[in-house]
Amino acid sequence: MYGFGDMIEKLKANPKTIVLPEGSDPRILEAASRLLAGNFIKPILLGNEDEIIKSAENAGYNIRGAQIIDPEHFDKFDEMVEQFCELRKSKGMTPEKAIPILKQTNYFGTMLVKMGLGDCLLGGATYSTADTVRPALQIIKTKPENSIVSSCFILVRPAATGENEVIAMADCGININPNEDELVEICGETVGCAARFGVDPKVAFLSFSTKGSAKDDTVTKMQNATKKAQERYPEIPIDGELQFDAAVSPRVAKQKAPGSPVAGHANIFIFPDINAGNLGYKIAQRMGNFEAYGPILLGLNAPINDLSRGCNALEVYSMAIITAALA
């Protein structure tokens, strides 16, 4: 697997616990068995214990050593209800309302992280993105310096040099039409995430225009976001607005953006909206032969990540490593 060696070594030195809300799903069980064999991430499987054990046995997965927690039989459930009501008191939360909510494993698992009983959470094998993100926003909440939750994709492929080519794209999964200040926040969070993969950042704010070659409100947005990002992160090479060819091709960069510290060599791409971002990463994945990992959620007080409902066990395993490494 590409790009995970350093993460695994660091996790071996400091293992993390990861909450997996869909504990009886065969893909989750296969990934959990691999994590247990590696002995660098401790999975917490949520659900009915008998059902989880039976599912693992039927599929032939060894999950001995995994912690299994059933929301119906949790010795700290009353404490969890009390904390949840306090967190949601402005919304009129009562124990009567909280109990059925917290028996849902997406909410229960997020509260385990909030209570310090797990380091991070990975869900979404059967839950929708909204059902993973909503509890995170309500319980974990954004970092004090952040106003939004955003996301990035890390894309990896073997390079001719023998090393892996690693790039990051954002926001491809959460914010539909981020404003200038939100784009700056997305930039900073994506740079931090990409650093975990050894990316030396060169950030391009993308557009259909390069350096004023076209006029439009969306072009102005990317121009202004670039200036704000450069002011906020003066130590990071950032440029824009750039078309994608100017961002990645040295030849085109010489023509369209001469003298740019980023053009022709960008490895972090900030898109103007989710349409462009989602299309961009999927084109890179399907036609550029990149492995795509994400969406990696950014800006929360603890790592909570989302899977695609069409994921396979390898993707669960990979995202578990990423999520734990961010803890």
Backbone hydrogen bonds, N-H to C=O, Kabsch-Sander energy under -0.5 kcal/mol:
donor,donor_aa,acceptor,acceptor_aa,energy
4,F,1,M,-0.6
8,I,4,F,-2.6
9,E,5,G,-2.2
10,K,6,D,-2.2
11,L,7,M,-2.3
12,K,8,I,-2.3
13,A,9,E,-1.4
14,N,10,K,-1.2
16,K,40,F,-1.0
18,I,42,K,-2.1
19,V,120,C,-2.8
20,L,44,I,-3.1
23,G,21,P,-1.0
23,G,46,L,-1.5
25,D,22,E,-1.6
29,L,25,D,-2.4
30,E,26,P,-2.4
31,A,27,R,-2.1
32,A,28,I,-2.8
33,S,29,L,-2.2
34,R,30,E,-1.6
35,L,31,A,-2.4
36,L,32,A,-2.6
37,A,33,S,-1.8
38,G,34,R,-1.8
39,N,35,L,-1.5
40,F,35,L,-0.8
41,I,35,L,-0.6
42,K,16,K,-3.2
44,I,18,I,-2.8
45,L,43,P,-0.6
45,L,67,Q,-2.9
46,L,20,L,-2.0
47,G,69,I,-2.1
52,I,48,N,-2.5
53,I,49,E,-2.6
54,K,50,D,-2.5
55,S,51,E,-2.4
56,A,52,I,-2.3
57,E,53,I,-2.5
58,N,54,K,-2.7
59,A,55,S,-1.7
60,G,56,A,-1.1
61,Y,56,A,-2.7
63,I,61,Y,-0.8
66,A,63,I,-2.3
67,Q,43,P,-1.8
69,I,45,L,-2.6
73,H,70,D,-2.2
74,F,71,P,-0.6
75,D,73,H,-0.5
77,F,74,F,-1.8
80,M,76,K,-2.2
81,V,77,F,-2.8
82,E,78,D,-2.2
83,Q,79,E,-2.3
84,F,80,M,-2.6
85,C,81,V,-2.5
86,E,82,E,-1.8
87,L,83,Q,-2.4
88,R,84,F,-1.9
89,K,86,E,-1.0
91,K,88,R,-1.4
92,G,89,K,-1.8
93,M,88,R,-1.7
98,A,94,T,-2.7
99,I,95,P,-2.3
101,I,97,K,-1.0
102,L,98,A,-2.9
103,K,99,I,-1.1
104,Q,101,I,-1.5
108,F,104,Q,-2.9
109,G,105,T,-2.6
110,T,106,N,-1.5
111,M,107,Y,-2.2
112,L,108,F,-1.8
113,V,109,G,-1.6
114,K,110,T,-2.1
115,M,111,M,-2.5
116,G,113,V,-1.5
117,L,112,L,-2.7
118,G,112,L,-0.8
119,D,17,T,-1.3
120,C,17,T,-1.1
121,L,303,P,-1.9
122,L,19,V,-2.4
123,G,305,N,-2.5
132,T,128,S,-0.9
132,T,129,T,-0.9
133,V,129,T,-3.0
134,R,130,A,-2.7
136,A,132,T,-1.0
137,L,133,V,-2.5
138,Q,134,R,-2.3
139,I,135,P,-2.5
140,I,135,P,-0.6
140,I,136,A,-0.9
141,K,136,A,-2.9
143,K,299,G,-2.6
146,N,143,K,-1.9
150,S,298,L,-2.1
152,C,296,I,-1.6
153,F,169,M,-2.5
154,I,293,Y,-2.4
155,L,153,F,-0.5
155,L,167,I,-2.8
156,V,291,E,-2.4
157,R,165,E,-2.0
159,A,163,E,-2.3
162,G,159,A,-1.9
165,E,157,R,-3.4
166,V,164,N,-0.6
167,I,155,L,-2.5
168,A,267,N,-2.3
169,M,153,F,-2.2
170,A,269,F,-2.4
171,D,151,S,-0.6
176,I,174,I,-0.5
183,L,179,N,-2.4
184,V,180,E,-1.7
185,E,181,D,-1.9
186,I,182,E,-2.7
187,C,183,L,-2.3
188,G,184,V,-2.2
189,E,185,E,-2.3
190,T,186,I,-2.3
191,V,187,C,-2.4
192,G,188,G,-1.8
193,C,189,E,-2.1
194,A,190,T,-2.9
195,A,191,V,-1.7
196,R,192,G,-0.6
196,R,193,C,-1.2
197,F,194,A,-1.6
198,G,195,A,-1.9
199,V,194,A,-1.9
203,V,237,P,-2.7
204,A,268,I,-2.9
205,F,203,V,-0.5
205,F,239,D,-2.4
206,L,204,A,-0.8
206,L,270,I,-2.7
207,S,242,L,-1.9
211,K,241,E,-2.2
213,S,210,T,-0.7
220,T,216,D,-2.3
221,K,217,D,-2.2
222,M,218,T,-1.7
223,Q,219,V,-2.4
224,N,220,T,-2.8
225,A,221,K,-2.5
226,T,222,M,-2.1
227,K,223,Q,-2.0
228,K,224,N,-2.3
229,A,225,A,-2.5
230,Q,226,T,-2.6
231,E,227,K,-1.9
232,R,228,K,-2.2
233,Y,229,A,-2.8
236,I,233,Y,-1.9
238,I,236,I,-0.6
239,D,203,V,-2.3
241,E,205,F,-0.5
242,L,205,F,-2.3
247,A,243,Q,-1.8
248,V,244,F,-1.6
249,S,245,D,-2.5
253,A,249,S,-2.8
254,K,250,P,-1.8
255,Q,251,R,-0.9
256,K,252,V,-2.9
257,A,253,A,-2.6
260,S,257,A,-1.8
264,G,246,A,-1.0
265,H,262,V,-2.6
266,A,247,A,-2.4
267,N,202,K,-2.3
268,I,202,K,-1.8
269,F,168,A,-2.6
270,I,204,A,-2.8
270,I,268,I,-0.5
271,F,170,A,-3.1
271,F,269,F,-0.6
274,I,176,I,-2.4
277,G,273,D,-2.2
278,N,274,I,-2.9
279,L,275,N,-2.0
280,G,276,A,-2.6
281,Y,277,G,-2.4
282,K,278,N,-1.6
283,I,279,L,-2.2
284,A,280,G,-2.2
285,Q,281,Y,-2.4
286,R,282,K,-2.7
287,M,283,I,-2.6
288,G,283,I,-0.8
288,G,284,A,-0.9
290,F,284,A,-1.4
291,E,156,V,-3.4
292,A,290,F,-0.5
293,Y,154,I,-2.8
293,Y,291,E,-0.5
294,G,292,A,-0.5
296,I,152,C,-3.0
297,L,295,P,-0.6
298,L,150,S,-3.0
301,N,141,K,-2.2
305,N,121,L,-2.6
306,D,295,P,-0.9
307,L,123,G,-2.3
311,C,308,S,-2.1
316,V,312,N,-1.9
317,Y,313,A,-2.6
318,S,314,L,-2.6
319,M,315,E,-2.7
320,A,316,V,-2.1
321,I,317,Y,-1.7
322,I,318,S,-2.1
323,T,319,M,-2.7
324,A,320,A,-2.5
325,A,321,I,-2.4
326,L,322,I,-1.3
327,A,324,A,-1.2
